[in-house]
């Protein structure tokens, strides 16, 4: 078995993919010991041709082409399915690895027989200049003891489970993921949170190290723009809430952890108005269509909704009346 599998979900990253791959191939581990799996999710730029050029130079690089765009979760699942490494590292193709971190990271995971190894990262801008205002964001973890995922959260990040929503700052044991059937849900946004939380609730051997091993390239404009899309916002709130309900039903949890997850669940279903305020009229219509399409999920979430949320999600008068009710709450919120 190979030591490591890198899984890269790739969509229109022609500006960044070379930097990412170069940082992987410049590591302190022989190419015979790891593999790189790039999943091209129907890119419309030159991403695929750049990856193909690297394939011609590196025998351990595999290119998988999706026939239709399926979003990042499905791309990661496709890579995970064929991964042969003992550990999997989900790397975003617009980011990079810190120099000389790979061998030590793998040895730490292997020596401790961990199922999940977490580490820190640094934040840079588009020009790869470190952003000091975000310096503390990536320095969450210490050199921890080995324990279960639930114990880890309660010991090192109490009341901060939201810290665990990033998959690229972890190594995951491949056998552990497959044995527990842990894959990414097919969502437009929020799939990382669902995956990470399910992983930590299942894992028996988790630890973190204080070393920074990853370079995250900030692109806040893209995140802000996509949050105004109805499909993306519905996924980040309602579909994620549905995932949390599933976790609460499946796992026996410490009361502290259950309470924290419940707070996140209730926030998801009752914070939609803030998104509506930023949406165009057409996106509000699109959001109504999401409610109709996911009717059973919305019904399942009704017990966790406030009175205001129930009024917005359970209108019986169709799109026109729904828009009237939502616009009433939008105007009321803007007047405050």
Backbone bond lengths (Angstrom), bond angles and torsions (degrees), N, CA, C in turn:
res aa  C-N    CA-C-N  psi(-1)  N-CA   C-N-CA  omega(-1)  CA-C   N-CA-C  phi
1 X - - - 1.463 - - 1.520 110.01 -
2 X 1.323 116.24 138.78 1.458 121.15 174.40 1.530 109.74 -66.33
3 X 1.312 116.11 157.79 1.458 119.71 179.46 1.520 111.88 -74.04
4 X 1.331 116.41 -43.19 1.465 120.26 -172.75 1.519 111.98 -140.33
5 X 1.322 114.74 145.48 1.467 122.35 170.20 1.517 108.39 -121.33
6 X 1.326 116.64 122.68 1.464 121.19 172.73 1.520 107.92 -93.67
7 X 1.320 116.72 127.60 1.460 121.75 177.91 1.526 108.61 -115.28
8 X 1.344 116.17 119.19 1.457 122.19 -176.76 1.529 110.02 -118.31
9 X 1.332 119.09 113.29 1.464 121.76 173.81 1.531 108.83 -82.18
10 X 1.315 117.71 117.58 1.466 120.79 -169.47 1.523 112.46 -117.33
11 X 1.321 116.07 122.10 1.466 121.50 174.60 1.524 109.14 -144.93
12 X 1.306 116.60 112.12 1.472 123.61 176.41 1.530 112.29 50.63
13 X 1.320 115.06 56.07 1.471 120.73 -179.69 1.530 110.76 -119.53
14 X 1.327 116.58 37.56 1.465 120.62 -177.19 1.528 112.31 -59.90
15 X 1.333 117.33 -27.91 1.467 120.50 -178.72 1.519 112.52 -75.84
16 X 1.336 117.31 -18.92 1.461 119.58 -168.93 1.526 115.31 -122.74
17 X 1.322 118.35 -25.36 1.461 121.00 -168.24 1.523 113.04 -59.56
18 X 1.326 118.05 -35.09 1.472 120.05 179.52 1.531 110.84 -64.97
19 X 1.334 116.97 -43.63 1.472 120.05 177.38 1.528 110.67 -58.53
20 X 1.326 115.75 -42.57 1.464 120.22 -178.36 1.530 111.01 -64.11
21 X 1.330 116.49 -50.91 1.465 120.04 -178.75 1.529 111.84 -64.25
22 X 1.326 116.48 -38.67 1.472 119.57 177.77 1.525 110.89 -60.81
23 X 1.336 117.01 -38.82 1.472 119.93 -179.67 1.528 111.60 -67.85
24 X 1.321 117.02 -29.30 1.465 120.91 177.48 1.525 110.19 -74.71
25 X 1.318 116.49 -45.27 1.467 120.01 -176.44 1.529 113.37 -77.94
26 X 1.336 116.70 -8.20 1.468 120.01 175.90 1.521 111.49 -94.08
27 X 1.343 117.67 10.05 1.458 121.15 -176.23 1.532 112.64 -77.71
28 X 1.330 114.11 173.13 1.467 121.47 -176.62 1.532 111.61 -92.75
29 X 1.340 116.61 44.67 1.456 121.51 178.33 1.524 108.26 -142.83
30 X 1.319 115.90 138.55 1.451 121.11 -179.42 1.527 111.05 -64.24
31 X 1.333 116.43 145.34 1.461 120.47 179.85 1.523 112.39 -63.33
32 X 1.324 117.63 -22.25 1.464 120.94 177.69 1.530 111.87 -71.59
33 X 1.340 116.81 -12.28 1.459 120.75 -175.23 1.530 113.78 -99.05
34 X 1.339 117.57 -9.20 1.465 119.57 -179.46 1.526 109.77 -142.71
35 X 1.317 115.32 169.00 1.464 122.01 175.65 1.520 109.38 -133.62
36 X 1.324 115.47 156.52 1.460 122.45 176.26 1.523 107.61 -122.64
37 X 1.324 116.93 126.46 1.464 122.44 179.92 1.525 108.14 -118.18
38 X 1.323 116.53 111.38 1.460 121.97 177.64 1.525 108.77 -101.87
39 X 1.316 116.81 123.06 1.459 121.65 179.01 1.521 107.97 -105.77
40 X 1.317 116.31 108.06 1.455 122.07 -179.33 1.525 109.11 -83.50
41 X 1.335 115.70 110.46 1.459 121.75 -174.10 1.535 110.45 -92.62
42 X 1.343 114.91 56.18 1.477 121.63 178.01 1.528 112.53 63.27
43 X 1.311 116.72 47.83 1.467 120.39 176.78 1.523 110.19 -61.23
44 X 1.339 115.44 145.30 1.461 120.42 179.48 1.528 111.77 -107.13
45 X 1.328 117.28 1.77 1.461 121.16 176.92 1.540 108.47 -106.75
46 X 1.315 117.74 -151.84 1.475 120.92 -176.69 1.525 113.15 -93.80
47 X 1.334 117.16 15.53 1.469 120.22 -179.17 1.520 111.81 -52.83
48 X 1.324 117.42 -48.39 1.465 120.15 -175.55 1.526 111.99 -62.65
49 X 1.312 117.50 -43.00 1.464 119.84 -178.09 1.530 111.53 -66.91
50 X 1.320 117.22 -33.30 1.477 120.53 176.39 1.520 109.80 -65.46
51 X 1.337 116.49 -45.87 1.465 120.04 178.59 1.524 110.35 -62.79
52 X 1.330 117.25 -42.30 1.466 121.33 179.88 1.522 111.07 -59.01
53 X 1.317 116.61 -36.43 1.468 120.21 177.42 1.534 110.82 -64.24
54 X 1.336 117.06 -38.67 1.462 120.64 176.89 1.528 110.54 -69.28
55 X 1.326 117.39 -35.60 1.467 120.71 177.30 1.524 110.43 -58.40
56 X 1.333 117.21 -39.03 1.468 121.16 -179.88 1.523 112.49 -67.95
57 X 1.342 116.26 -18.22 1.466 120.80 -178.28 1.525 113.41 -102.26
58 X 1.339 117.54 -19.51 1.465 121.29 -174.11 1.533 110.13 -132.54
59 X 1.310 116.14 116.47 1.466 120.69 -177.02 1.525 112.58 -72.03
60 X 1.324 118.20 -13.93 1.471 120.80 -178.96 1.532 112.47 -96.35
61 X 1.337 117.00 13.49 1.460 120.77 179.26 1.531 109.65 -107.64
62 X 1.328 115.85 125.91 1.462 122.80 179.03 1.520 109.74 -113.12
63 X 1.327 116.28 133.31 1.461 121.95 177.17 1.526 109.25 -109.51
64 X 1.334 115.98 121.61 1.467 122.43 175.97 1.518 107.96 -110.30
65 X 1.338 116.73 130.14 1.462 121.52 178.99 1.521 110.64 -106.99
66 X 1.335 116.75 125.19 1.457 120.68 170.90 1.529 109.62 -80.31
67 X 1.321 116.69 143.54 1.460 120.95 178.28 1.520 111.37 -80.05
68 X 1.330 117.40 -21.98 1.459 121.60 174.87 1.524 108.51 -144.20
69 X 1.325 115.88 153.99 1.462 120.29 -178.75 1.522 109.89 -66.86
70 X 1.342 116.40 126.79 1.464 120.82 -173.54 1.525 113.23 -126.64
71 X 1.328 117.31 5.82 1.464 122.59 179.17 1.530 112.30 75.92
72 X 1.327 114.18 169.48 1.459 121.22 -167.80 1.524 113.45 -65.68
73 X 1.335 117.91 -36.79 1.460 120.05 -178.73 1.510 112.11 -62.31
74 X 1.328 116.67 -45.92 1.460 120.91 179.34 1.519 110.82 -65.40
75 X 1.329 117.50 -36.18 1.464 120.97 178.25 1.535 110.48 -64.63
76 X 1.309 116.09 -43.31 1.471 118.76 177.51 1.526 111.22 -64.71
77 X 1.328 117.07 -39.56 1.467 120.02 177.91 1.524 111.42 -60.82
78 X 1.333 116.56 -40.27 1.464 120.77 179.47 1.523 110.95 -62.97
79 X 1.336 116.23 -41.00 1.459 119.69 177.48 1.513 112.54 -68.80
80 X 1.342 115.85 -41.07 1.456 120.72 179.63 1.523 111.86 -61.86
81 X 1.316 115.77 -35.37 1.463 120.78 -176.11 1.524 112.19 -62.37
82 X 1.331 117.51 -33.63 1.465 120.59 -176.96 1.528 112.73 -103.89
83 X 1.338 117.13 -2.17 1.464 120.74 -176.03 1.529 111.52 -63.35
84 X 1.337 116.02 133.51 1.464 121.95 -179.16 1.523 112.63 -108.20
85 X 1.310 118.07 -3.10 1.457 121.09 -176.84 1.515 113.15 -74.37
86 X 1.321 115.18 153.18 1.457 120.03 175.45 1.525 110.22 -63.55
87 X 1.345 115.64 -37.13 1.466 121.41 176.40 1.522 110.00 -123.67
88 X 1.325 116.02 149.84 1.460 122.68 178.98 1.525 109.10 -114.87
89 X 1.328 114.97 136.01 1.461 121.50 175.26 1.524 107.14 -122.77
90 X 1.342 116.65 114.66 1.458 122.06 177.18 1.526 108.22 -85.83
91 X 1.317 116.09 106.68 1.465 121.50 -177.08 1.521 108.87 -108.64
92 X 1.332 117.14 131.29 1.461 120.70 175.08 1.530 108.67 -80.15
93 X 1.337 118.22 134.53 1.469 121.21 -170.66 1.519 115.46 -72.03
94 X 1.342 118.60 -5.02 1.462 119.42 173.93 1.529 111.26 -98.05
95 X 1.325 116.52 5.66 1.463 122.12 178.58 1.525 110.11 -112.59
96 X 1.338 116.40 -175.30 1.462 121.14 -178.59 1.525 110.57 -145.98
97 X 1.323 115.42 168.48 1.461 121.89 174.43 1.522 109.38 -99.07
98 X 1.327 115.55 146.71 1.465 119.79 172.05 1.523 109.03 -66.39
99 X 1.315 116.67 146.44 1.457 120.94 -178.69 1.526 111.29 -63.98
100 X 1.334 115.89 140.18 1.459 122.51 170.98 1.512 116.10 64.11
101 X 1.336 117.80 28.83 1.461 119.08 -176.45 1.528 113.49 -102.24
102 X 1.330 118.10 -14.61 1.459 120.52 -163.91 1.529 113.95 -69.99
103 X 1.320 117.51 -49.85 1.466 119.89 -176.92 1.522 111.67 -61.42
104 X 1.328 116.36 -45.41 1.466 119.85 -179.50 1.512 112.07 -64.34
105 X 1.327 116.30 -37.45 1.456 121.16 -179.95 1.527 110.15 -65.20
106 X 1.324 116.17 -46.71 1.466 120.03 179.37 1.531 111.02 -63.54
107 X 1.322 116.76 -44.65 1.473 119.90 -178.84 1.519 111.14 -61.82
108 X 1.327 117.12 -37.76 1.462 120.43 177.81 1.525 110.57 -63.22
109 X 1.333 116.30 -44.45 1.463 120.65 178.80 1.526 110.76 -64.55
110 X 1.320 116.46 -44.72 1.466 121.39 -176.79 1.519 111.51 -67.73
111 X 1.326 117.56 -46.86 1.468 121.41 -177.87 1.523 112.04 -61.72
112 X 1.322 116.76 -34.09 1.471 120.82 -178.85 1.523 112.90 -94.78
113 X 1.335 116.28 -0.99 1.466 122.30 179.43 1.534 111.26 52.05
114 X 1.324 115.79 42.41 1.454 119.48 -175.77 1.524 111.19 -77.07
115 X 1.318 115.24 154.13 1.462 121.77 170.10 1.519 110.51 -92.37
116 X 1.342 115.41 -29.60 1.471 121.31 176.23 1.526 108.35 -140.90
117 X 1.325 116.06 128.19 1.458 121.61 174.39 1.518 108.24 -118.87
118 X 1.338 116.74 121.21 1.461 121.77 -178.73 1.517 110.03 -104.72
119 X 1.342 116.04 148.67 1.465 120.74 -178.98 1.525 109.05 -147.85
120 X 1.307 116.63 173.03 1.456 122.19 -175.97 1.523 112.31 -93.15
121 X 1.328 116.04 174.93 1.466 121.47 -178.95 1.518 109.69 -149.38
122 X 1.326 116.33 166.45 1.460 120.61 173.56 1.529 108.73 -118.98
123 X 1.328 116.09 158.24 1.458 122.10 -176.67 1.524 109.16 -111.90
124 X 1.344 115.82 131.29 1.466 120.89 176.87 1.523 109.00 -126.37
125 X 1.329 115.67 163.47 1.461 119.83 177.42 1.525 110.09 -89.79
126 X 1.314 116.96 -171.35 1.465 121.73 -177.82 1.523 112.44 -59.07
127 X 1.339 116.73 -27.99 1.464 121.53 -178.54 1.526 112.60 -96.16
128 X 1.326 116.36 13.69 1.471 123.74 177.47 1.525 112.83 67.73
129 X 1.334 116.51 24.17 1.464 121.15 175.42 1.522 107.76 -92.16
130 X 1.330 116.00 128.11 1.462 119.77 -178.09 1.523 110.41 -61.54
131 X 1.330 114.91 139.94 1.468 121.64 -177.19 1.529 108.91 -103.69
132 X 1.331 117.26 99.45 1.474 120.44 -174.56 1.525 113.68 -61.64
133 X 1.329 117.34 -26.58 1.468 119.90 -180.00 1.522 111.99 -66.48
134 X 1.338 116.43 -18.32 1.461 120.63 178.62 1.527 112.18 -110.59
135 X 1.327 116.60 14.87 1.465 120.77 -174.05 1.524 112.21 -58.65
136 X 1.331 117.69 -39.39 1.459 120.15 -176.07 1.529 112.41 -79.83
137 X 1.336 116.51 -17.95 1.469 119.31 -178.33 1.525 111.20 -59.78
138 X 1.317 117.00 -38.88 1.455 119.90 -176.12 1.507 115.26 -91.84
139 X 1.340 117.53 0.19 1.458 120.89 -177.27 1.528 110.15 -108.72
140 X 1.318 115.20 64.26 1.458 121.84 -175.85 1.526 111.69 -91.36
141 X 1.334 116.61 -35.53 1.454 120.32 -167.62 1.525 113.90 -99.25
142 X 1.332 114.24 149.40 1.459 123.01 175.37 1.521 107.78 -112.74
143 X 1.337 116.89 176.14 1.465 120.63 173.30 1.527 107.49 -76.62
144 X 1.309 116.16 101.25 1.455 121.28 -169.23 1.527 112.37 -95.94
145 X 1.321 114.13 172.54 1.455 121.69 170.37 1.526 108.98 -80.61
146 X 1.314 117.07 166.19 1.458 122.66 176.91 1.525 108.80 -88.85
147 X 1.330 117.10 127.08 1.462 121.31 -177.37 1.520 109.55 -159.22
148 X 1.326 117.13 178.56 1.453 120.53 177.95 1.527 109.86 -70.71
149 X 1.330 115.93 163.53 1.450 120.15 179.63 1.516 112.76 -61.39
150 X 1.330 116.70 -42.84 1.467 119.91 179.59 1.530 110.70 -64.53
151 X 1.318 116.54 -43.17 1.476 119.97 178.18 1.521 110.61 -63.31
152 X 1.330 116.96 -38.35 1.463 121.15 -179.34 1.531 110.42 -61.34
153 X 1.322 116.43 -47.67 1.466 120.46 -179.26 1.525 110.71 -60.69
154 X 1.330 117.13 -45.47 1.464 120.37 -176.49 1.523 112.39 -72.25
155 X 1.343 116.78 -26.12 1.471 120.41 -178.15 1.525 112.18 -85.49
156 X 1.336 116.51 -46.19 1.467 120.16 -170.50 1.531 114.18 -104.49
157 X 1.317 117.76 -22.23 1.472 119.85 176.83 1.525 110.14 -135.09
158 X 1.328 117.40 56.20 1.476 119.31 -179.04 1.522 111.19 -62.60
159 X 1.334 115.02 135.61 1.463 122.48 -178.55 1.526 113.20 59.37
160 X 1.331 115.44 20.72 1.470 120.21 179.05 1.527 110.17 -136.51
161 X 1.320 116.18 45.28 1.458 118.84 -179.92 1.525 111.57 -63.28
162 X 1.330 116.64 -22.90 1.460 120.34 177.96 1.525 112.24 -62.29
163 X 1.344 117.20 -18.17 1.465 120.38 175.19 1.528 110.79 -60.79
164 X 1.322 116.03 -25.59 1.469 120.25 -174.13 1.526 109.92 -98.33
165 X 1.302 115.70 71.25 1.461 120.74 179.33 1.524 111.26 -134.65
166 X 1.338 116.70 15.79 1.462 121.41 -175.66 1.528 109.03 -122.46
167 X 1.316 116.83 118.44 1.470 119.46 -175.65 1.523 112.60 -86.45
168 X 1.336 117.73 -22.70 1.467 118.04 -173.83 1.533 113.68 -80.95
169 X 1.304 118.33 -1.85 1.470 118.39 175.04 1.527 110.46 -106.47
170 X 1.325 115.55 36.36 1.470 121.44 179.72 1.522 110.43 -143.09
171 X 1.324 115.09 150.10 1.467 121.37 161.78 1.516 106.67 -103.12
172 X 1.339 116.48 135.60 1.457 121.89 179.77 1.525 109.57 -116.85
173 X 1.320 116.51 132.72 1.456 120.17 175.17 1.529 109.13 -68.41
174 X 1.312 115.95 124.91 1.459 122.01 -174.89 1.526 112.39 -61.48
175 X 1.326 116.76 -46.12 1.471 120.87 -179.46 1.521 110.64 -63.23
176 X 1.323 116.62 -41.04 1.471 121.15 178.16 1.521 111.04 -58.28
177 X 1.337 117.65 -46.32 1.460 120.97 -179.47 1.525 111.09 -61.95
178 X 1.321 115.89 -46.68 1.467 119.40 -176.69 1.524 111.59 -70.11
179 X 1.328 117.22 -39.01 1.470 120.72 -179.91 1.520 111.68 -61.73
180 X 1.330 116.44 -34.76 1.463 120.91 -178.47 1.532 113.33 -96.39
181 X 1.334 116.98 4.56 1.459 120.33 178.89 1.512 113.55 61.03
182 X 1.329 116.63 36.72 1.465 121.40 -175.40 1.525 110.25 -89.18
183 X 1.324 115.86 109.73 1.456 122.89 176.67 1.520 109.03 -131.68
184 X 1.330 115.73 172.08 1.462 120.76 -179.74 1.529 109.67 -85.44
185 X 1.334 118.14 133.20 1.465 119.98 174.46 1.523 109.66 -66.92
186 X 1.318 116.86 152.02 1.466 121.39 -177.48 1.526 108.99 -86.13
187 X 1.321 114.60 82.75 1.458 122.38 -177.46 1.525 109.48 -125.12
188 X 1.343 116.20 157.23 1.459 120.95 177.62 1.525 111.92 -77.80
189 X 1.329 115.95 -26.38 1.464 121.03 178.31 1.527 108.52 -161.78
190 X 1.317 117.03 146.33 1.461 120.90 179.92 1.517 112.65 99.38
191 X 1.344 116.95 -2.25 1.471 119.51 -177.97 1.524 111.71 -66.45
192 X 1.340 117.41 -31.77 1.467 120.58 178.42 1.526 111.39 -64.01
193 X 1.336 115.75 -42.63 1.471 120.26 -179.54 1.532 110.08 -61.64
194 X 1.317 115.46 -49.53 1.463 119.69 -179.31 1.520 111.32 -59.28
195 X 1.330 116.68 -45.86 1.462 120.58 -178.96 1.521 111.28 -62.91
196 X 1.333 117.24 -48.95 1.463 120.94 -177.09 1.516 111.58 -62.82
197 X 1.320 117.25 -43.23 1.460 119.55 -178.73 1.523 111.00 -66.33
198 X 1.326 117.38 -40.43 1.464 119.63 177.69 1.530 110.53 -63.93
199 X 1.312 115.97 -40.83 1.470 120.42 177.95 1.520 110.85 -59.14
200 X 1.326 117.34 -49.94 1.464 121.29 -176.60 1.527 112.07 -67.24
201 X 1.329 117.65 -31.78 1.462 119.93 178.16 1.527 111.80 -71.95
202 X 1.333 116.49 -24.67 1.473 120.93 -179.82 1.532 113.08 -91.62
203 X 1.324 116.27 -31.84 1.465 120.77 -168.57 1.536 112.99 -69.15
204 X 1.325 115.51 141.04 1.470 122.87 177.32 1.525 112.30 -106.08
205 X 1.354 116.49 -17.43 1.465 120.43 -177.38 1.522 109.38 -132.41
206 X 1.327 115.79 97.31 1.462 122.81 -177.86 1.521 108.65 -128.39
207 X 1.304 116.09 140.16 1.464 119.92 169.35 1.515 109.08 -151.90
208 X 1.330 115.53 165.58 1.463 121.40 177.61 1.519 109.56 -126.93
209 X 1.337 114.71 160.09 1.464 121.05 173.22 1.526 107.83 -127.40
210 X 1.311 116.02 155.68 1.466 120.75 -176.26 1.526 112.73 -84.15
211 X 1.324 117.62 -9.51 1.462 121.69 -177.34 1.529 111.09 -67.32
212 X 1.330 116.26 140.87 1.458 121.90 174.36 1.523 108.77 -89.02
213 X 1.329 116.86 123.72 1.468 121.46 -174.59 1.520 113.67 -123.75
214 X 1.312 117.99 -1.32 1.467 120.89 -171.61 1.520 109.67 -137.06
215 X 1.332 116.55 145.58 1.460 122.56 177.80 1.520 108.25 -116.00
216 X 1.319 115.77 111.95 1.464 121.84 -178.49 1.522 109.74 -95.75
217 X 1.336 115.87 124.08 1.458 120.96 179.51 1.529 109.21 -92.87
218 X 1.325 117.01 115.27 1.458 121.48 -175.44 1.523 111.23 -73.03
219 X 1.336 115.05 134.93 1.456 121.28 176.85 1.526 107.81 -143.53
220 X 1.317 116.86 65.86 1.455 122.88 -171.97 1.521 112.75 -65.64
221 X 1.317 117.68 -28.40 1.470 119.86 -178.52 1.528 110.53 -61.15
222 X 1.319 116.06 -44.80 1.461 120.08 -178.52 1.518 111.35 -62.55
223 X 1.340 117.11 -41.69 1.463 121.70 179.47 1.520 110.10 -62.73
224 X 1.346 117.68 -46.09 1.460 121.49 -178.38 1.523 110.97 -63.03
225 X 1.334 116.77 -40.50 1.458 120.61 -178.32 1.524 111.08 -66.22
226 X 1.318 117.59 -44.90 1.463 120.54 -177.03 1.523 111.99 -69.35
227 X 1.321 118.43 -26.18 1.462 120.43 -179.09 1.519 111.69 -67.15
228 X 1.336 117.42 -14.26 1.455 121.03 177.74 1.527 112.05 -87.76
229 X 1.312 117.62 -5.27 1.456 121.29 178.02 1.526 108.76 -83.00
230 X 1.328 116.41 131.71 1.463 121.21 -175.99 1.525 112.05 -57.92
231 X 1.326 116.97 -45.88 1.462 120.81 -176.88 1.526 111.50 -62.21
232 X 1.331 115.40 -41.03 1.469 120.13 -179.52 1.527 110.51 -69.08
233 X 1.330 116.59 -44.06 1.460 119.96 -178.19 1.528 111.56 -67.57
234 X 1.327 117.01 -39.95 1.467 120.46 177.16 1.524 110.11 -60.98
235 X 1.311 116.79 -40.14 1.461 121.03 178.86 1.525 111.38 -64.51
236 X 1.344 115.89 -45.11 1.462 120.59 -176.87 1.515 113.06 -68.51
237 X 1.326 117.53 -21.10 1.451 121.00 179.89 1.538 111.43 -106.88
238 X 1.314 117.26 -67.86 1.457 120.52 -169.80 1.530 113.58 -76.55
239 X 1.327 117.43 -42.69 1.464 118.88 179.00 1.526 110.85 -68.96
240 X 1.330 116.96 -36.64 1.459 119.27 175.45 1.524 110.38 -65.40
241 X 1.326 117.58 -41.56 1.468 120.88 177.34 1.523 110.65 -58.03
242 X 1.323 116.71 -41.22 1.466 120.88 178.46 1.531 111.04 -63.79
243 X 1.316 116.65 -37.87 1.469 120.52 176.47 1.533 110.46 -62.71
244 X 1.319 116.67 -41.72 1.468 120.60 -179.36 1.524 110.66 -64.81
245 X 1.335 117.02 -40.49 1.473 120.16 176.21 1.524 109.80 -56.75
246 X 1.319 116.62 -43.71 1.459 120.46 178.49 1.515 112.87 -60.18
247 X 1.332 117.10 -40.11 1.467 120.97 178.61 1.528 110.98 -65.82
248 X 1.319 115.78 -43.16 1.468 119.90 -179.43 1.522 111.15 -63.09
249 X 1.327 116.71 -34.65 1.455 120.63 179.25 1.528 112.43 -75.62
250 X 1.322 117.01 -27.56 1.459 121.35 -172.59 1.523 113.79 -89.56
251 X 1.333 117.48 -33.09 1.459 120.78 -169.21 1.534 112.33 -111.80
252 X 1.318 113.95 146.15 1.456 120.85 170.87 1.521 107.62 -86.81
253 X 1.322 116.81 116.69 1.453 121.20 -170.62 1.517 112.49 -118.84
254 X 1.320 114.88 148.56 1.452 121.80 167.90 1.531 108.26 -58.81
255 X 1.338 117.51 144.24 1.468 121.35 -176.08 1.522 112.04 -58.72
256 X 1.331 116.91 -36.89 1.467 120.46 179.56 1.525 111.01 -63.48
257 X 1.321 115.57 -43.60 1.458 120.87 -179.56 1.525 110.93 -68.79
258 X 1.320 116.10 -40.86 1.461 120.43 178.07 1.530 110.60 -62.01
259 X 1.330 116.89 -43.67 1.464 120.37 179.86 1.528 111.07 -61.38
260 X 1.326 115.87 -41.50 1.462 119.65 -179.07 1.534 110.93 -65.87
261 X 1.315 116.80 -41.06 1.458 120.43 178.61 1.530 110.83 -67.19
262 X 1.325 116.50 -36.75 1.462 120.49 177.36 1.525 110.82 -63.34
263 X 1.330 117.51 -40.31 1.467 121.00 178.82 1.526 110.61 -62.55
264 X 1.336 116.29 -40.88 1.461 119.97 177.94 1.512 110.68 -65.61
265 X 1.325 116.73 -42.89 1.459 122.00 177.82 1.532 111.19 -58.12
266 X 1.321 116.47 -48.48 1.464 120.41 -178.36 1.531 111.29 -67.45
267 X 1.334 116.68 -34.82 1.461 119.85 176.15 1.531 110.10 -64.32
268 X 1.320 117.57 -42.40 1.473 121.29 -179.11 1.523 111.76 -58.66
269 X 1.322 116.90 -46.16 1.468 118.88 -174.42 1.520 112.90 -81.37
270 X 1.345 117.16 -14.66 1.471 119.71 -176.20 1.531 113.43 -114.95
271 X 1.319 117.70 14.22 1.468 120.04 -178.88 1.521 111.65 -119.52
272 X 1.316 117.46 22.27 1.456 120.30 -176.60 1.533 113.32 -73.50
273 X 1.322 116.85 -27.16 1.461 119.99 -177.35 1.528 111.72 -59.55
274 X 1.317 117.08 -36.20 1.468 119.52 179.97 1.528 111.28 -62.38
275 X 1.323 117.01 -30.22 1.455 120.94 175.49 1.515 111.93 -76.81
276 X 1.337 116.61 -39.46 1.458 120.75 179.44 1.530 111.14 -59.48
277 X 1.323 117.11 -37.91 1.465 121.65 -178.75 1.531 111.23 -58.90
278 X 1.340 117.39 -32.52 1.464 121.66 -176.66 1.527 113.51 -90.86
279 X 1.329 117.60 -10.54 1.466 120.97 -173.81 1.525 112.32 -84.28
280 X 1.335 114.80 149.63 1.465 120.96 171.82 1.527 109.05 -72.94
281 X 1.332 115.28 167.80 1.466 119.80 178.54 1.529 110.70 -59.46
282 X 1.334 116.97 -40.44 1.465 120.10 -179.60 1.521 110.99 -66.01
283 X 1.334 117.09 -39.75 1.460 119.04 179.77 1.528 111.45 -68.10
284 X 1.329 117.20 -31.38 1.471 119.68 174.09 1.524 110.35 -63.07
285 X 1.335 116.59 -40.76 1.461 120.36 175.42 1.527 110.60 -62.41
286 X 1.317 115.84 -41.21 1.469 120.55 178.70 1.526 111.08 -63.50
287 X 1.328 115.89 -35.32 1.462 119.34 178.87 1.525 110.37 -66.24
288 X 1.310 116.55 -39.47 1.462 119.68 176.76 1.531 110.15 -59.39
289 X 1.328 116.44 -40.62 1.463 120.29 178.27 1.526 111.56 -63.88
290 X 1.328 116.62 -34.60 1.472 120.04 175.82 1.527 110.38 -63.94
291 X 1.318 116.92 -41.44 1.472 121.30 178.44 1.530 110.03 -60.72
292 X 1.323 116.24 -45.46 1.467 120.49 -179.45 1.520 110.83 -64.76
293 X 1.332 116.48 -45.03 1.466 120.92 -177.91 1.521 111.95 -63.89
294 X 1.347 116.49 -37.22 1.471 121.67 -178.04 1.532 110.84 -104.19
295 X 1.308 116.66 39.18 1.461 121.98 -174.27 1.527 112.89 -54.46
296 X 1.326 117.83 -42.64 1.460 120.52 -176.86 1.524 111.49 -67.42
297 X 1.319 116.83 -37.59 1.469 120.52 177.38 1.524 110.15 -65.50
298 X 1.333 117.11 -44.30 1.466 121.01 179.53 1.529 110.59 -60.40
299 X 1.331 117.33 -41.92 1.467 120.86 177.56 1.527 111.02 -61.67
300 X 1.310 115.59 -39.93 1.470 120.47 -179.23 1.529 111.41 -63.87
301 X 1.330 116.63 -28.53 1.467 121.26 -177.04 1.525 113.42 -90.85
302 X 1.309 117.65 -3.81 1.461 121.76 -176.17 1.534 113.31 -56.42
303 X 1.351 120.16 -40.76 1.475 119.82 -178.79 1.531 114.43 -60.95
304 X 1.329 117.22 -17.50 1.464 120.40 -176.96 1.530 112.30 -100.23
305 X 1.331 116.62 2.22 1.463 120.76 -175.12 1.520 112.17 -91.62
306 X 1.334 114.85 148.62 1.463 121.37 170.85 1.529 109.03 -75.55
307 X 1.325 116.80 170.37 1.464 121.00 179.48 1.528 110.85 -60.16
308 X 1.339 116.71 -40.85 1.461 120.58 -179.95 1.527 110.81 -63.46
309 X 1.334 117.09 -43.59 1.462 120.55 -179.57 1.523 111.38 -64.63
310 X 1.322 116.28 -39.16 1.470 119.30 177.88 1.528 110.92 -61.61
311 X 1.340 116.74 -38.07 1.467 120.27 178.67 1.531 110.46 -63.67
312 X 1.347 116.38 -36.03 1.456 119.70 -177.92 1.525 113.16 -80.25
313 X 1.321 117.48 -27.29 1.467 119.63 -174.70 1.523 114.23 -100.14
314 X 1.310 118.38 -14.08 1.463 119.53 -174.83 1.522 112.90 -123.50
315 X 1.339 115.91 37.46 1.451 121.78 174.55 1.531 109.58 -72.40
316 X 1.335 117.42 132.00 1.460 121.56 -178.11 1.533 112.35 -97.46
317 X 1.323 117.50 -1.59 1.461 119.55 -173.02 1.504 115.41 -93.97
318 X 1.330 118.20 12.60 1.455 120.84 178.32 1.512 113.62 84.49
319 X 1.332 115.07 -174.81 1.461 121.97 -173.56 1.525 113.08 -59.50
320 X 1.322 117.02 -42.66 1.458 120.28 -175.24 1.527 111.90 -62.42
321 X 1.317 116.37 -47.11 1.462 119.90 178.79 1.518 110.57 -67.09
322 X 1.340 116.43 -38.25 1.471 120.17 178.16 1.521 110.82 -58.97
323 X 1.323 116.81 -45.20 1.460 121.00 179.12 1.529 111.31 -62.65
324 X 1.340 117.24 -38.05 1.468 120.59 177.67 1.523 111.25 -62.37
325 X 1.325 116.33 -44.76 1.472 120.73 -179.40 1.529 110.66 -65.75
326 X 1.320 116.77 -46.36 1.465 120.44 -179.21 1.522 110.61 -63.97
327 X 1.323 117.66 -44.15 1.466 120.04 179.84 1.527 111.89 -64.45
328 X 1.330 117.25 -31.08 1.472 120.51 174.55 1.529 110.11 -61.39
329 X 1.348 116.52 -46.59 1.468 119.99 -179.71 1.532 111.41 -69.31
330 X 1.336 116.64 -33.44 1.467 120.22 177.69 1.529 110.16 -63.78
331 X 1.327 117.13 -47.44 1.469 121.19 179.33 1.525 111.17 -62.81
332 X 1.307 115.55 -39.41 1.468 119.91 179.13 1.518 111.10 -63.95
333 X 1.360 115.98 -41.39 1.456 120.15 -179.89 1.522 110.85 -67.59
334 X 1.328 116.95 -40.30 1.479 120.69 -178.88 1.520 112.10 -67.81
335 X 1.325 116.50 -25.99 1.475 119.84 -178.71 1.509 113.33 -80.14
336 X 1.335 116.43 -13.14 1.479 119.85 -178.49 1.524 110.30 -75.21
